[in-house]
């Protein structure tokens, strides 16, 4: 390993190359996800709502109930002020 100014060049290069490969994979996955949403939209589904469903499904039951309760509270608060 070449040590330049306290930095091990080969190890640093290996980390950078791994990050670059992962970034490429991430972009490919993002493109694939975008394509699935486009397919769903072509079949009449609403991508915005689908994204919300995906986000909610990532949460556990307690988190989801808390989010729904807060949303309901906020909606009632702004509706009551009109």
Secondary structure, 3 states (H helix, E strand, C coil): CCEECCEEHHHHHHHHHHHHHHHHHHHHHHHHHHHHHHHHHHCCCCHHHHHHHHHHHHCCHHHHHHHHHHHHHHHHHHHHCC
